[in-house]
Amino acid sequence: MGYIQEIRETWNNRDDSPELKAIWHQRLIDWRKGEAVVRVDHPVRLDRARSVGFKAKEGYIVVRVRLPRGGRLRKKFKGGRKPTKMRRKLILDMSYQTVAERRANKRYLNCEVLNSYFLAQDGKHYWYEVILVDRVQVSKYPGMEWLADDSNKGRIYRGLTMSARKTRGLTRKGKGAEKLRPSRRSNWLRRGKQKYVFATKRH
C-alpha cells in the first residue's frame, strides 16, 4: 500500500478514532478563529491535492478558504414599495466551491486557479483548499505548457475549472447534453437566431 492510499484511508476513517476526531475538532476551532482566506504551507488532504494537480514544486501554492453556510440572500431592502412576489433569495448559478476559488484568486491576483477540493464543514462554515499556480513558473514544467497560452488567463472567471464545469453541465456527454456546448447561453442564442431567421423567411 502506498502512502497516498494510507492518507486517503486515514481521512475516510478519521471519525472511527477518538484521537483523530479530537484533533480534527480542535483544528476546526482554530480555523474558525483565523482569517477567511489563509495561505498554508502544506495541503491537509495531500491525496486529494495530488489528484487535482498539486505538486511540491515552486510556483504551486495552497490556500484555505472559509465560507459561511446557508442560503444566498440579496442585501436587505431599505424601503419603497415592493411587488408581492419580491424575494431576497439570490440565484448565483455557482457552487460554494466556485465561490471559494474566486475569493482565493481575488486575494492572489498574479496566480491562476488550477483546481480545488472540499476540506471540512461545520454548522456555520464550509472550508475548501484551492490550488493556485504561477503561470510563468509552472508553464515551464513538462505537461503544464498549456498554462502559457493566453486562452487560459482568468480560468475561474470563465468557468474553466472543474467545479465550474460541473455547474455548467460540461461533465455530461452524448444524448441529453446537446444544448450544453459550447455553453448554454451561446447555444440558446444560436438556436434563437435560427428560429428568427426561419420566421422571417416564411413571410
C-alpha positions in Angstrom: 0.0 0.0 0.0 1.4 3.4 -1.0 1.5 6.4 1.3 -1.2 8.2 -0.7 -3.6 5.4 -0.2 -2.8 5.3 3.5 -3.5 9.0 3.8 -6.8 8.5 2.0 -7.9 5.7 4.3 -6.9 7.6 7.4 -9.0 10.6 6.1 -12.0 8.4 5.4 -11.8 6.7 8.8 -11.0 9.7 10.9 -14.2 9.5 12.9 -13.5 6.0 14.0 -10.5 7.0 16.1 -11.2 9.2 19.1 -7.8 10.7 19.0 -8.1 11.7 15.3 -11.6 13.0 15.9 -10.4 15.2 18.8 -7.5 16.6 16.7 -9.8 17.4 13.8 -12.3 19.0 16.2 -9.6 21.3 17.6 -8.4 22.1 14.1 -11.9 23.4 13.1 -11.9 25.6 16.2 -8.6 27.1 15.3 -9.8 27.7 11.7 -12.9 29.5 12.8 -10.8 32.0 14.7 -8.5 32.7 11.8 -8.9 34.6 8.6 -11.3 33.6 5.8 -8.6 33.2 3.2 -5.3 31.8 4.5 -2.2 30.5 2.6 -0.9 27.2 4.0 2.5 25.6 3.7 1.2 22.1 3.0 -2.2 20.8 2.0 -4.2 19.0 4.7 -5.5 16.4 2.2 -2.4 15.5 0.3 -4.1 12.6 -1.6 -6.8 14.9 -2.8 -4.4 17.7 -3.7 -2.3 15.4 -5.7 -5.3 14.1 -7.6 -6.3 17.6 -8.7 -2.8 18.6 -9.9 -0.8 19.8 -6.9 3.0 19.2 -6.9 5.6 20.1 -4.3 7.4 22.5 -6.7 8.0 26.2 -7.0 5.0 28.0 -8.3 2.3 25.9 -6.6 0.6 27.4 -3.6 -2.3 26.2 -1.4 -4.9 28.5 0.0 -7.6 27.5 2.6 -10.9 29.4 2.2 -13.7 29.6 4.7 -17.3 30.3 3.5 -20.5 30.9 5.5 -23.1 28.2 5.0 -26.7 29.0 4.3 -28.9 30.4 1.6 -27.7 33.2 -0.6 -29.6 36.5 0.1 -29.5 39.9 -1.6 -28.8 42.9 0.5 -31.7 43.9 2.8 -34.3 46.2 1.2 -34.3 49.6 2.8 -37.7 50.9 1.8 -40.1 51.6 -1.0 -42.9 49.6 -2.5 -42.2 46.0 -3.4 -44.1 43.6 -5.6 -45.9 40.8 -3.7 -43.6 38.2 -5.4 -40.4 40.1 -4.5 -37.9 37.9 -2.6 -34.4 38.2 -1.3 -33.1 34.8 -2.5 -30.2 35.2 -4.8 -29.6 32.6 -7.6 -25.9 32.6 -8.4 -25.5 29.6 -10.7 -22.3 29.0 -8.8 -21.4 26.3 -6.2 -19.8 27.2 -2.9 -16.6 25.6 -4.3 -16.6 28.0 -7.2 -17.1 31.0 -4.9 -14.2 29.8 -2.8 -12.0 29.6 -5.9 -12.9 33.2 -6.9 -12.2 34.6 -3.4 -8.8 32.9 -3.4 -7.9 34.3 -6.8 -9.1 37.7 -5.7 -6.5 37.6 -2.9 -3.7 36.3 -5.2 -4.2 38.2 -8.4 -0.9 37.1 -10.0 -1.9 33.4 -9.9 -4.3 31.2 -11.7 -6.7 28.7 -10.1 -5.7 25.2 -11.0 -8.3 23.3 -9.0 -9.8 22.9 -5.6 -11.4 20.3 -3.3 -13.7 20.1 -0.2 -11.9 20.2 3.1 -14.4 20.4 6.0 -17.7 21.8 7.3 -19.5 22.5 10.5 -22.8 24.1 11.4 -21.8 27.5 10.1 -19.0 27.2 7.6 -17.5 25.3 4.6 -13.8 25.0 4.1 -12.1 24.4 0.7 -8.5 24.2 -0.3 -7.7 25.9 -3.6 -4.6 25.1 -5.6 -3.1 28.2 -7.3 -0.2 28.4 -9.7 2.2 31.0 -11.1 1.6 30.8 -14.8 5.1 31.9 -15.7 6.9 29.4 -13.4 4.6 26.4 -13.7 4.2 26.6 -17.5 7.9 25.6 -17.8 7.3 22.2 -16.3 6.6 19.2 -18.6 2.9 18.7 -19.2 2.0 22.2 -18.0 2.9 24.2 -21.1 -0.8 24.9 -21.7 -0.8 27.5 -18.9 1.3 29.8 -21.0 -1.5 30.2 -23.6 -3.5 33.4 -23.2 -6.7 31.4 -23.6 -6.1 30.1 -20.0 -6.0 33.5 -18.3 -8.7 34.1 -15.8 -9.8 30.5 -15.8 -12.1 30.8 -12.8 -13.9 33.8 -14.2 -14.7 32.0 -17.4 -15.9 28.7 -15.9 -12.9 26.6 -16.9 -12.1 25.0 -13.5 -13.6 21.6 -12.7 -16.1 22.9 -10.2 -17.4 25.5 -12.7 -17.5 22.9 -15.5 -19.8 20.8 -13.2 -22.1 23.8 -12.7 -22.2 24.4 -16.4 -23.1 20.7 -17.0 -20.0 20.0 -19.1 -19.3 16.7 -17.4 -22.1 15.2 -19.4 -21.7 13.9 -22.9 -23.9 12.4 -25.5 -27.6 12.2 -25.5 -29.3 14.8 -23.3 -26.3 17.1 -23.4 -26.8 18.6 -26.9 -27.6 22.1 -25.6 -24.7 22.4 -23.1 -21.9 23.2 -25.5 -20.1 25.5 -26.1 -22.3 27.0 -23.3 -25.9 27.1 -22.5 -26.2 30.8 -23.3 -24.3 30.7 -26.6 -26.4 27.6 -27.7 -29.6 29.4 -26.7 -28.6 32.5 -28.7 -27.7 30.4 -31.8 -30.9 28.5 -31.7 -33.0 31.6 -31.1 -31.3 33.4 -34.0 -32.1 30.4 -36.3 -35.7 30.5 -35.4 -35.9 34.2 -36.0 -34.3 33.7 -39.5 -36.7 30.9 -40.4 -39.7 33.0 -39.2 -38.7 36.0 -41.4 -38.1 33.8 -44.5 -41.7 32.4 -44.2 -43.1 35.9 -44.5 
